[in-house]
Amino acid sequence: MLDKAKYTLPEQIRASHILVKSDKRSNDEALKLALEIRAKAVEKGANFGELARQYSEDPSVKRNSGSLGWFSAGQMDRAFWAGAAALQKPGDVSEPVLSSFGYHIILLEEKRPAQLQSFETVKNQAMNEVKNDYIRAAKTQVLDGIFKDPTLQLNQPAIDSVTTKIDPSIYKAGSPAASTSR
C-alpha cells in the first residue's frame, strides 16, 4: 500500500522580506526601525523590492531584492515561517517578526496548499515502491516457509564438504604467519 504522505508536496509560500538585524543595535532600536520600514511598505503604491534594496540587511538583497522564492516550513526559521504562514492573501505585509536573524517584514506573494502530486509525476517512483514491497513480501513468505518448517534438518556432512578447514596452528602466537599479519 502506498503512503500518500510520501507523494504529497508540503504547503509552500512565495514571499519577500526585509531584514533588520538586531545584532548591530538594541532589540528596541531594531524593532522601532522595522516598524518604520513596515509603515512605508504598507503605503499605497509602495515598491517592496525597492524598500528591500534600501533597508534590508540580508546580504542576498542585492541579488534578489528581498525575494525568497518558494519555500516550505522546514526550510525557514520557525518564527519566520509562522509569520509568513499567518499572512492570508497576496500583498499582505506582516508586522515585524523576530527570528534568530533579527526582525523581518514579510510580503506574501503567493501560497500553495499541501497537495498530492499527480500520478504522472510520481508514476515511476510509486511503481518501484510497489514492486519492491511485493518482492520483499514474497521473499519473506518463502523464507518463513523454509525456516518455520518443523521437518527442516541441517545436513552437516554436506556443509562440512563445502567449507574450508583452517589450520589452527597458523593463529598461534609467535608463529611466522601470525607475526607477519600484525
Contacts in CASP RR format, 6 or more apart in sequence:
PFRMAT RR
TARGET T0000
AUTHOR 0000-0000-0000
METHOD contacts of the structure
MODEL  1
MLDKAKYTLPEQIRASHILVKSDKRSNDEALKLALEIRAKAVEKGANFGE
LARQYSEDPSVKRNSGSLGWFSAGQMDRAFWAGAAALQKPGDVSEPVLSS
FGYHIILLEEKRPAQLQSFETVKNQAMNEVKNDYIRAAKTQVLDGIFKDP
TLQLNQPAIDSVTTKIDPSIYKAGSPAASTSR
2 126 0 8 1.000
2 129 0 8 1.000
2 130 0 8 1.000
4 116 0 8 1.000
6 129 0 8 1.000
7 116 0 8 1.000
7 117 0 8 1.000
7 122 0 8 1.000
7 125 0 8 1.000
7 126 0 8 1.000
8 114 0 8 1.000
8 115 0 8 1.000
8 116 0 8 1.000
8 117 0 8 1.000
9 112 0 8 1.000
9 114 0 8 1.000
9 115 0 8 1.000
9 116 0 8 1.000
9 117 0 8 1.000
10 72 0 8 1.000
10 73 0 8 1.000
10 114 0 8 1.000
11 72 0 8 1.000
11 73 0 8 1.000
11 85 0 8 1.000
11 111 0 8 1.000
11 112 0 8 1.000
11 113 0 8 1.000
11 114 0 8 1.000
12 70 0 8 1.000
12 71 0 8 1.000
12 72 0 8 1.000
12 111 0 8 1.000
12 112 0 8 1.000
13 70 0 8 1.000
13 71 0 8 1.000
13 72 0 8 1.000
13 81 0 8 1.000
13 84 0 8 1.000
13 85 0 8 1.000
13 108 0 8 1.000
13 110 0 8 1.000
13 111 0 8 1.000
13 112 0 8 1.000
14 68 0 8 1.000
14 69 0 8 1.000
14 70 0 8 1.000
14 71 0 8 1.000
14 109 0 8 1.000
14 110 0 8 1.000
14 111 0 8 1.000
15 67 0 8 1.000
15 68 0 8 1.000
15 69 0 8 1.000
15 71 0 8 1.000
15 84 0 8 1.000
15 87 0 8 1.000
15 106 0 8 1.000
15 107 0 8 1.000
15 108 0 8 1.000
15 109 0 8 1.000
16 48 0 8 1.000
16 49 0 8 1.000
16 52 0 8 1.000
16 65 0 8 1.000
16 66 0 8 1.000
16 67 0 8 1.000
16 68 0 8 1.000
16 106 0 8 1.000
16 107 0 8 1.000
16 109 0 8 1.000
17 52 0 8 1.000
17 56 0 8 1.000
17 58 0 8 1.000
17 66 0 8 1.000
17 68 0 8 1.000
17 80 0 8 1.000
17 104 0 8 1.000
17 105 0 8 1.000
17 106 0 8 1.000
17 107 0 8 1.000
18 34 0 8 1.000
18 37 0 8 1.000
18 41 0 8 1.000
18 48 0 8 1.000
18 51 0 8 1.000
18 52 0 8 1.000
18 55 0 8 1.000
18 56 0 8 1.000
18 58 0 8 1.000
18 66 0 8 1.000
18 104 0 8 1.000
18 105 0 8 1.000
19 56 0 8 1.000
19 57 0 8 1.000
19 58 0 8 1.000
19 61 0 8 1.000
19 101 0 8 1.000
19 102 0 8 1.000
19 103 0 8 1.000
19 104 0 8 1.000
20 30 0 8 1.000
20 33 0 8 1.000
20 34 0 8 1.000
20 37 0 8 1.000
20 55 0 8 1.000
20 56 0 8 1.000
20 57 0 8 1.000
20 96 0 8 1.000
20 102 0 8 1.000
20 103 0 8 1.000
20 104 0 8 1.000
20 105 0 8 1.000
21 30 0 8 1.000
21 57 0 8 1.000
21 101 0 8 1.000
21 102 0 8 1.000
22 30 0 8 1.000
22 31 0 8 1.000
22 98 0 8 1.000
22 102 0 8 1.000
22 103 0 8 1.000
23 102 0 8 1.000
24 57 0 8 1.000
25 33 0 8 1.000
30 102 0 8 1.000
30 103 0 8 1.000
31 96 0 8 1.000
31 98 0 8 1.000
31 103 0 8 1.000
33 55 0 8 1.000
33 103 0 8 1.000
34 96 0 8 1.000
34 103 0 8 1.000
34 104 0 8 1.000
34 105 0 8 1.000
35 96 0 8 1.000
37 51 0 8 1.000
37 55 0 8 1.000
37 105 0 8 1.000
38 93 0 8 1.000
38 94 0 8 1.000
38 95 0 8 1.000
38 96 0 8 1.000
38 105 0 8 1.000
40 46 0 8 1.000
40 51 0 8 1.000
41 48 0 8 1.000
41 51 0 8 1.000
41 93 0 8 1.000
41 105 0 8 1.000
41 107 0 8 1.000
42 93 0 8 1.000
48 66 0 8 1.000
48 93 0 8 1.000
48 107 0 8 1.000
49 65 0 8 1.000
49 66 0 8 1.000
49 67 0 8 1.000
50 65 0 8 1.000
52 58 0 8 1.000
52 61 0 8 1.000
52 65 0 8 1.000
52 66 0 8 1.000
53 61 0 8 1.000
53 62 0 8 1.000
53 65 0 8 1.000
53 66 0 8 1.000
56 66 0 8 1.000
58 66 0 8 1.000
58 101 0 8 1.000
60 66 0 8 1.000
67 109 0 8 1.000
69 109 0 8 1.000
70 112 0 8 1.000
73 81 0 8 1.000
73 85 0 8 1.000
74 81 0 8 1.000
76 84 0 8 1.000
77 99 0 8 1.000
77 100 0 8 1.000
77 101 0 8 1.000
78 99 0 8 1.000
79 97 0 8 1.000
79 98 0 8 1.000
79 99 0 8 1.000
79 100 0 8 1.000
80 97 0 8 1.000
80 99 0 8 1.000
80 101 0 8 1.000
80 104 0 8 1.000
80 106 0 8 1.000
82 97 0 8 1.000
83 94 0 8 1.000
83 97 0 8 1.000
83 106 0 8 1.000
84 94 0 8 1.000
84 97 0 8 1.000
84 106 0 8 1.000
84 108 0 8 1.000
86 94 0 8 1.000
87 93 0 8 1.000
87 94 0 8 1.000
87 106 0 8 1.000
87 108 0 8 1.000
88 108 0 8 1.000
89 108 0 8 1.000
90 108 0 8 1.000
90 109 0 8 1.000
90 110 0 8 1.000
90 111 0 8 1.000
91 107 0 8 1.000
91 108 0 8 1.000
91 109 0 8 1.000
92 107 0 8 1.000
92 108 0 8 1.000
93 105 0 8 1.000
93 106 0 8 1.000
93 107 0 8 1.000
93 108 0 8 1.000
94 104 0 8 1.000
94 105 0 8 1.000
94 106 0 8 1.000
94 107 0 8 1.000
94 108 0 8 1.000
96 103 0 8 1.000
96 104 0 8 1.000
96 105 0 8 1.000
97 103 0 8 1.000
97 104 0 8 1.000
97 105 0 8 1.000
97 106 0 8 1.000
119 126 0 8 1.000
146 152 0 8 1.000
169 175 0 8 1.000
170 177 0 8 1.000
170 178 0 8 1.000
171 177 0 8 1.000
171 178 0 8 1.000
172 178 0 8 1.000
END
